Amino acid sequence: MLWRLIKFVATIAVLGAIGIAGYAYVGDLTPPASEQSMTVTLDES
C-alpha cells in the first residue's frame, strides 16, 4: 500500500516537472515591452 502511494506521488511529480518544462519552452514568457525615459542631472565638478 505504501509503495503504491510513493509511486503515485513520484509519477505526479514527474508529470508536473514535464508540464512546467513544456510550458517554459512553449509559453510566451517575455515581458511586455514599454519605453521608459529618465532625466539625469550631472554635476559639473
Backbone atoms as SQL, in Angstrom:
CREATE TABLE atoms (id INTEGER PRIMARY KEY, chain TEXT, resi INTEGER, resn TEXT, atom TEXT, x REAL, y REAL, z REAL);
INSERT INTO atoms VALUES
  (1, 'A', 1, 'MET', 'N', 0.827, -1.200, 0.000),
  (2, 'A', 1, 'MET', 'CA', 0.000, 0.000, 0.000),
  (3, 'A', 1, 'MET', 'C', 0.869, 1.261, 0.000),
  (4, 'A', 2, 'LEU', 'N', 1.881, 1.289, 0.870),
  (5, 'A', 2, 'LEU', 'CA', 2.759, 2.456, 0.947),
  (6, 'A', 2, 'LEU', 'C', 3.557, 2.616, -0.346),
  (7, 'A', 3, 'TRP', 'N', 3.969, 1.501, -0.939),
  (8, 'A', 3, 'TRP', 'CA', 4.714, 1.561, -2.194),
  (9, 'A', 3, 'TRP', 'C', 3.867, 2.177, -3.301),
  (10, 'A', 4, 'ARG', 'N', 2.568, 1.878, -3.333),
  (11, 'A', 4, 'ARG', 'CA', 1.672, 2.474, -4.333),
  (12, 'A', 4, 'ARG', 'C', 1.584, 3.982, -4.155),
  (13, 'A', 5, 'LEU', 'N', 1.510, 4.441, -2.908),
  (14, 'A', 5, 'LEU', 'CA', 1.428, 5.876, -2.633),
  (15, 'A', 5, 'LEU', 'C', 2.703, 6.583, -3.072),
  (16, 'A', 6, 'ILE', 'N', 3.846, 5.995, -2.770),
  (17, 'A', 6, 'ILE', 'CA', 5.123, 6.587, -3.180),
  (18, 'A', 6, 'ILE', 'C', 5.229, 6.627, -4.698),
  (19, 'A', 7, 'LYS', 'N', 4.811, 5.570, -5.350),
  (20, 'A', 7, 'LYS', 'CA', 4.846, 5.514, -6.813),
  (21, 'A', 7, 'LYS', 'C', 3.905, 6.562, -7.418),
  (22, 'A', 8, 'PHE', 'N', 2.728, 6.739, -6.832),
  (23, 'A', 8, 'PHE', 'CA', 1.771, 7.729, -7.316),
  (24, 'A', 8, 'PHE', 'C', 2.320, 9.145, -7.160),
  (25, 'A', 9, 'VAL', 'N', 2.889, 9.452, -5.998),
  (26, 'A', 9, 'VAL', 'CA', 3.447, 10.786, -5.758),
  (27, 'A', 9, 'VAL', 'C', 4.620, 11.048, -6.696),
  (28, 'A', 10, 'ALA', 'N', 5.463, 10.053, -6.920),
  (29, 'A', 10, 'ALA', 'CA', 6.590, 10.219, -7.837),
  (30, 'A', 10, 'ALA', 'C', 6.103, 10.450, -9.262),
  (31, 'A', 11, 'THR', 'N', 5.067, 9.748, -9.670),
  (32, 'A', 11, 'THR', 'CA', 4.507, 9.930, -11.010),
  (33, 'A', 11, 'THR', 'C', 3.935, 11.331, -11.176),
  (34, 'A', 12, 'ILE', 'N', 3.207, 11.804, -10.181),
  (35, 'A', 12, 'ILE', 'CA', 2.647, 13.157, -10.243),
  (36, 'A', 12, 'ILE', 'C', 3.763, 14.197, -10.285),
  (37, 'A', 13, 'ALA', 'N', 4.832, 13.991, -9.518),
  (38, 'A', 13, 'ALA', 'CA', 5.954, 14.930, -9.517),
  (39, 'A', 13, 'ALA', 'C', 6.642, 14.969, -10.875),
  (40, 'A', 14, 'VAL', 'N', 6.841, 13.811, -11.492),
  (41, 'A', 14, 'VAL', 'CA', 7.487, 13.761, -12.810),
  (42, 'A', 14, 'VAL', 'C', 6.600, 14.420, -13.860),
  (43, 'A', 15, 'LEU', 'N', 5.315, 14.138, -13.832),
  (44, 'A', 15, 'LEU', 'CA', 4.405, 14.767, -14.794),
  (45, 'A', 15, 'LEU', 'C', 4.344, 16.279, -14.595),
  (46, 'A', 16, 'GLY', 'N', 4.372, 16.724, -13.361),
  (47, 'A', 16, 'GLY', 'CA', 4.384, 18.161, -13.091),
  (48, 'A', 16, 'GLY', 'C', 5.644, 18.824, -13.611),
  (49, 'A', 17, 'ALA', 'N', 6.784, 18.180, -13.418),
  (50, 'A', 17, 'ALA', 'CA', 8.042, 18.732, -13.916),
  (51, 'A', 17, 'ALA', 'C', 8.048, 18.795, -15.440),
  (52, 'A', 18, 'ILE', 'N', 7.528, 17.770, -16.090),
  (53, 'A', 18, 'ILE', 'CA', 7.431, 17.779, -17.555),
  (54, 'A', 18, 'ILE', 'C', 6.492, 18.887, -18.012),
  (55, 'A', 19, 'GLY', 'N', 5.393, 19.071, -17.309),
  (56, 'A', 19, 'GLY', 'CA', 4.450, 20.131, -17.665),
  (57, 'A', 19, 'GLY', 'C', 5.051, 21.512, -17.521),
  (58, 'A', 20, 'ILE', 'N', 5.782, 21.748, -16.439),
  (59, 'A', 20, 'ILE', 'CA', 6.416, 23.056, -16.238),
  (60, 'A', 20, 'ILE', 'C', 7.492, 23.299, -17.293),
  (61, 'A', 21, 'ALA', 'N', 8.291, 22.278, -17.606),
  (62, 'A', 21, 'ALA', 'CA', 9.321, 22.428, -18.637),
  (63, 'A', 21, 'ALA', 'C', 8.687, 22.686, -19.999),
  (64, 'A', 22, 'GLY', 'N', 7.604, 22.000, -20.307),
  (65, 'A', 22, 'GLY', 'CA', 6.907, 22.231, -21.570),
  (66, 'A', 22, 'GLY', 'C', 6.331, 23.626, -21.658),
  (67, 'A', 23, 'TYR', 'N', 5.779, 24.114, -20.572),
  (68, 'A', 23, 'TYR', 'CA', 5.234, 25.472, -20.570),
  (69, 'A', 23, 'TYR', 'C', 6.349, 26.498, -20.732),
  (70, 'A', 24, 'ALA', 'N', 7.503, 26.244, -20.138),
  (71, 'A', 24, 'ALA', 'CA', 8.626, 27.174, -20.262),
  (72, 'A', 24, 'ALA', 'C', 9.120, 27.242, -21.706),
  (73, 'A', 25, 'TYR', 'N', 9.090, 26.128, -22.428),
  (74, 'A', 25, 'TYR', 'CA', 9.542, 26.131, -23.815),
  (75, 'A', 25, 'TYR', 'C', 8.483, 26.664, -24.774),
  (76, 'A', 26, 'VAL', 'N', 7.218, 26.386, -24.524),
  (77, 'A', 26, 'VAL', 'CA', 6.158, 26.731, -25.465),
  (78, 'A', 26, 'VAL', 'C', 5.497, 28.053, -25.104),
  (79, 'A', 27, 'GLY', 'N', 5.324, 28.313, -23.821),
  (80, 'A', 27, 'GLY', 'CA', 4.605, 29.501, -23.372),
  (81, 'A', 27, 'GLY', 'C', 5.374, 30.775, -23.660),
  (82, 'A', 28, 'ASP', 'N', 4.656, 31.858, -23.818),
  (83, 'A', 28, 'ASP', 'CA', 5.260, 33.160, -24.067),
  (84, 'A', 28, 'ASP', 'C', 5.601, 33.791, -22.723),
  (85, 'A', 29, 'LEU', 'N', 6.875, 33.772, -22.370),
  (86, 'A', 29, 'LEU', 'CA', 7.301, 34.275, -21.071),
  (87, 'A', 29, 'LEU', 'C', 7.974, 35.640, -21.157),
  (88, 'A', 30, 'THR', 'N', 7.982, 36.256, -22.342),
  (89, 'A', 30, 'THR', 'CA', 8.625, 37.558, -22.473),
  (90, 'A', 30, 'THR', 'C', 7.736, 38.637, -21.870),
  (91, 'A', 31, 'PRO', 'N', 8.308, 39.565, -21.125),
  (92, 'A', 31, 'PRO', 'CA', 7.506, 40.643, -20.548),
  (93, 'A', 31, 'PRO', 'C', 7.098, 41.634, -21.627),
  (94, 'A', 32, 'PRO', 'N', 6.003, 42.344, -21.437),
  (95, 'A', 32, 'PRO', 'CA', 5.592, 43.345, -22.425),
  (96, 'A', 32, 'PRO', 'C', 6.606, 44.490, -22.477),
  (97, 'A', 33, 'ALA', 'N', 6.953, 44.893, -23.688),
  (98, 'A', 33, 'ALA', 'CA', 7.935, 45.961, -23.867),
  (99, 'A', 33, 'ALA', 'C', 7.273, 47.319, -23.675),
  (100, 'A', 34, 'SER', 'N', 7.963, 48.202, -22.979),
  (101, 'A', 34, 'SER', 'CA', 7.469, 49.566, -22.801),
  (102, 'A', 34, 'SER', 'C', 8.661, 50.510, -22.768),
  (103, 'A', 35, 'GLU', 'N', 8.483, 51.681, -23.358),
  (104, 'A', 35, 'GLU', 'CA', 9.557, 52.659, -23.406),
  (105, 'A', 35, 'GLU', 'C', 9.600, 53.425, -22.097),
  (106, 'A', 36, 'GLN', 'N', 10.810, 53.597, -21.564),
  (107, 'A', 36, 'GLN', 'CA', 10.985, 54.323, -20.313),
  (108, 'A', 36, 'GLN', 'C', 12.044, 55.387, -20.512),
  (109, 'A', 37, 'SER', 'N', 11.797, 56.566, -19.965),
  (110, 'A', 37, 'SER', 'CA', 12.790, 57.636, -20.034),
  (111, 'A', 37, 'SER', 'C', 12.965, 58.231, -18.642),
  (112, 'A', 38, 'MET', 'N', 14.212, 58.647, -18.348),
  (113, 'A', 38, 'MET', 'CA', 14.520, 59.188, -17.040),
  (114, 'A', 38, 'MET', 'C', 15.482, 60.355, -17.224),
  (115, 'A', 39, 'THR', 'N', 15.186, 61.477, -16.586),
  (116, 'A', 39, 'THR', 'CA', 16.087, 62.622, -16.666),
  (117, 'A', 39, 'THR', 'C', 17.202, 62.440, -15.647),
  (118, 'A', 40, 'VAL', 'N', 18.418, 62.804, -16.077),
  (119, 'A', 40, 'VAL', 'CA', 19.594, 62.653, -15.221),
  (120, 'A', 40, 'VAL', 'C', 20.281, 63.995, -15.116),
  (121, 'A', 41, 'THR', 'N', 20.578, 64.414, -13.896),
  (122, 'A', 41, 'THR', 'CA', 21.299, 65.658, -13.663),
  (123, 'A', 41, 'THR', 'C', 22.731, 65.316, -13.276),
  (124, 'A', 42, 'LEU', 'N', 23.701, 65.855, -14.040),
  (125, 'A', 42, 'LEU', 'CA', 25.109, 65.578, -13.789),
  (126, 'A', 42, 'LEU', 'C', 25.764, 66.781, -13.130),
  (127, 'A', 43, 'ASP', 'N', 26.633, 66.540, -12.159),
  (128, 'A', 43, 'ASP', 'CA', 27.388, 67.622, -11.524),
  (129, 'A', 43, 'ASP', 'C', 28.520, 68.047, -12.451),
  (130, 'A', 44, 'GLU', 'N', 28.851, 69.350, -12.420),
  (131, 'A', 44, 'GLU', 'CA', 29.903, 69.868, -13.295),
  (132, 'A', 44, 'GLU', 'C', 31.263, 69.877, -12.619),
  (133, 'A', 45, 'SER', 'N', 31.412, 69.311, -11.472),
  (134, 'A', 45, 'SER', 'CA', 32.691, 69.368, -10.762),
  (135, 'A', 45, 'SER', 'C', 33.660, 68.330, -11.194);
